[in-house]
Amino acid sequence: MNDKLMECLIHPVKNRIYIEIYGKEQATAKDLVAKCPDIPQATLYRHLKSMVADGLLNIVEKRQVRNVTEKVYAVSFHLEEHIQKRLFEENDGQAYFILFQQFTLGLLKQFKAYAQQENINILADGSGFRVAPIYSTFEELEELSKQMWALVVPYREKASNQQKLRSLAVITTPPVEE
């Protein structure tokens, strides 16, 4: 299963299909044709069929539209549970990487929705991303994480109508060998 997901995420057409369905939570082939008009329909249907067979997508509903049965596709969310189990029980690097990809797909979904709005103002909207290289021991990193969480806690509840819901994502990369 993990190899099939990895293959999907590096294949340009399958990746687009996967991200579109992931972003909408559910989609029909008709929805995908509208969002990806450059993908030939035969290619789209072939990839949908293989992604269902590989367990990457589920058919969550079938609708009768005139004389055709329209399928509604969704990402196989049980995959995350499988990956987390492997990650914690086996300390599996590949499972960890796939989980990280799921995390970044969620961020991509949010950034894509924002970027597609007509009147964005990146500075005024407070959008951005940063990298801050740090040197730390494991214990120092844990302490920094606790301090950062303590800073975030007061902002987890809406206190006024002027506040807007945002996501603050923190990624700690593995140590770099010098």
C-alpha positions as CSV (number, residue, x, y, z in Angstrom):
1,M,0.0,0.0,0.0
2,N,2.7,2.5,0.9
3,D,4.5,1.9,-2.4
4,K,1.3,2.6,-4.3
5,L,0.8,5.9,-2.4
6,M,4.4,6.9,-3.0
7,E,4.0,6.1,-6.7
8,C,0.8,8.2,-6.7
9,L,2.4,11.2,-5.1
10,I,5.3,11.3,-7.6
11,H,3.1,10.6,-10.7
12,P,2.1,14.1,-12.0
13,V,-1.4,13.1,-13.1
14,K,-2.3,10.8,-10.2
15,N,-0.9,13.4,-7.8
16,R,-3.2,16.1,-9.3
17,I,-6.2,13.8,-9.0
18,Y,-5.3,12.9,-5.4
19,I,-4.8,16.5,-4.4
20,E,-8.1,17.6,-6.0
21,I,-10.1,14.9,-4.3
22,Y,-8.2,15.4,-1.0
23,G,-9.0,19.1,-1.2
24,K,-12.7,18.7,-1.9
25,E,-13.0,15.6,0.3
26,Q,-15.2,14.0,-2.4
27,A,-15.3,14.4,-6.2
28,T,-16.8,12.8,-9.2
29,A,-15.0,12.3,-12.5
30,K,-17.1,15.2,-13.9
31,D,-15.8,17.4,-11.1
32,L,-12.2,16.4,-11.9
33,V,-12.7,16.9,-15.7
34,A,-13.8,20.5,-14.9
35,K,-10.8,21.2,-12.6
36,C,-8.2,19.4,-14.8
37,P,-9.3,20.0,-18.4
38,D,-5.8,19.2,-19.7
39,I,-6.1,15.6,-18.6
40,P,-7.8,13.5,-21.3
41,Q,-11.0,11.8,-20.0
42,A,-9.8,8.3,-20.9
43,T,-6.5,8.9,-18.9
44,L,-8.5,10.3,-16.0
45,Y,-10.8,7.3,-15.8
46,R,-7.9,4.9,-16.2
47,H,-6.1,6.5,-13.2
48,L,-9.2,6.7,-11.1
49,K,-9.8,3.0,-11.7
50,S,-6.2,2.1,-10.8
51,M,-6.2,4.3,-7.7
52,V,-9.4,2.6,-6.4
53,A,-7.8,-0.8,-7.1
54,D,-4.6,0.3,-5.3
55,G,-6.7,1.3,-2.2
56,L,-5.8,5.0,-2.5
57,L,-9.4,6.1,-3.3
58,N,-12.8,4.8,-2.2
59,I,-16.0,5.0,-4.1
60,V,-18.3,6.4,-1.4
61,E,-21.4,6.8,-3.4
62,K,-22.9,5.8,-6.8
63,R,-25.6,8.1,-8.4
64,Q,-27.8,7.3,-11.3
65,V,-27.5,10.3,-13.8
66,R,-29.7,9.5,-16.8
67,N,-28.4,6.2,-18.1
68,V,-25.0,6.4,-16.4
69,T,-23.9,5.6,-12.9
70,E,-21.8,8.4,-11.6
71,K,-19.2,7.5,-8.9
72,V,-18.2,9.8,-6.0
73,Y,-14.6,9.3,-5.0
74,A,-12.9,10.1,-1.6
75,V,-9.3,9.6,-0.4
76,S,-8.9,6.5,1.7
77,F,-8.6,8.1,5.2
78,H,-8.1,4.7,6.9
79,L,-4.6,4.9,5.3
80,E,-3.5,7.4,8.0
81,E,-4.3,5.0,10.8
82,H,-2.3,2.3,9.1
83,I,0.6,4.6,8.6
84,Q,0.5,5.9,12.2
85,K,0.4,2.3,13.5
86,R,3.5,1.4,11.5
87,L,5.2,4.7,12.5
88,F,4.9,4.2,16.2
89,E,5.1,0.5,16.5
90,E,7.9,-0.1,13.9
91,N,9.6,3.4,13.8
92,D,9.1,3.1,10.0
93,G,10.8,5.9,8.1
94,Q,8.7,5.4,5.0
95,A,5.5,5.6,7.0
96,Y,6.8,8.8,8.7
97,F,7.5,10.3,5.3
98,I,4.0,9.5,4.0
99,L,2.4,10.9,7.1
100,F,4.4,14.1,6.6
101,Q,3.1,14.2,3.0
102,Q,-0.4,14.0,4.3
103,F,0.3,16.9,6.6
104,T,1.8,19.0,3.8
105,L,-1.2,18.1,1.5
106,G,-3.4,19.7,4.1
107,L,-1.3,22.8,4.1
108,L,-1.3,22.9,0.3
109,K,-5.1,22.6,0.3
110,Q,-5.3,25.7,2.6
111,F,-2.8,27.7,0.6
112,K,-4.4,26.8,-2.7
113,A,-7.9,27.9,-1.5
114,Y,-6.4,31.2,-0.3
115,A,-4.3,31.8,-3.5
116,Q,-7.4,31.2,-5.7
117,Q,-9.4,34.0,-4.0
118,E,-9.7,37.1,-6.1
119,N,-8.8,39.8,-3.6
120,I,-6.0,38.5,-1.5
121,N,-3.6,40.7,0.4
122,I,-0.7,38.5,1.6
123,L,0.7,41.1,4.1
124,A,-2.6,42.3,5.5
125,D,-4.0,38.7,5.7
126,G,-1.0,37.7,7.8
127,S,-0.1,34.8,5.6
128,G,3.5,33.6,5.3
129,F,6.0,30.9,6.0
130,R,9.4,31.0,7.5
131,V,12.4,28.8,8.3
132,A,14.6,29.4,11.3
133,P,17.7,27.1,11.5
134,I,18.5,26.4,15.2
135,Y,21.1,24.4,17.1
136,S,19.8,22.4,20.0
137,T,20.0,19.3,22.0
138,F,17.0,17.0,22.1
139,E,16.2,18.4,25.6
140,E,16.5,22.0,24.4
141,L,14.2,21.2,21.5
142,E,11.6,19.7,23.8
143,E,11.8,22.8,26.0
144,L,11.4,25.1,23.0
145,S,8.4,23.1,21.8
146,K,6.8,23.5,25.3
147,Q,7.4,27.3,25.3
148,M,6.0,27.6,21.8
149,W,2.9,25.7,22.8
150,A,2.5,27.9,25.8
151,L,2.5,31.0,23.5
152,V,-0.1,29.5,21.2
153,V,-2.6,28.3,23.9
154,P,-4.2,31.7,24.5
155,Y,-5.0,32.0,20.8
156,R,-6.8,28.6,20.5
157,E,-10.2,30.1,21.5
158,K,-11.9,33.0,19.6
159,A,-12.0,36.1,21.9
160,S,-13.4,38.7,19.5
161,N,-15.1,39.1,16.2
162,Q,-12.0,40.7,14.7
163,Q,-10.1,37.4,15.0
164,K,-9.9,35.0,12.0
165,L,-9.1,31.3,12.2
166,R,-5.6,30.6,10.9
167,S,-3.4,27.6,11.0
168,L,0.1,27.8,12.6
169,A,2.1,24.8,11.4
170,V,5.4,24.0,13.0
171,I,7.7,21.5,11.4
172,T,10.9,20.2,13.1
173,T,13.2,18.6,10.6
174,P,15.5,15.8,11.6
175,P,19.1,16.7,12.6
176,V,21.4,17.6,9.8
177,E,24.8,15.7,9.8
178,E,27.6,18.2,9.7
